[in-house]
Amino acid sequence: AALSRVAMSKPRIARIVRKPQAKVRFPIKGHYLYLNTTNPLLHDNFPGTIGLKTGSTDRAGHCFIGVVRRGRRTIGVVLLHSPNPLSQAKKLVTAAFKVRP
């Protein structure tokens, strides 16, 4: 979660992770790197989704970090060893936005 906050504070990273696809400059092989997101919230067009990433290891299983902004509030969700990241993230983020700051 802490690294996600730092990553999202970097304009270039924030620009890239909010899109389903990105074309970024790369110093070799055609000078560009084409990226496709695996973020389930972006794929599902979940309102306010602005990032971040998925990952997987044998020990941690399928993991997901999602960031959603609505109005002036930004909510992050971190899931480890998730059997269904989309469903779990949507439930957690929806519940978090219902709580008044």
Buried (B, 14 or more C-beta within 10 A) or exposed (E): EEEBEEBBEEEEBBEBBBBEEBEEEEEEEEEEEEBEBBBBBBEEEBEBBBBBBBEEEEEEEBBBBBBBBEEEEBBBBBBEEBEEBBEBBBEBBEEEBEEEE
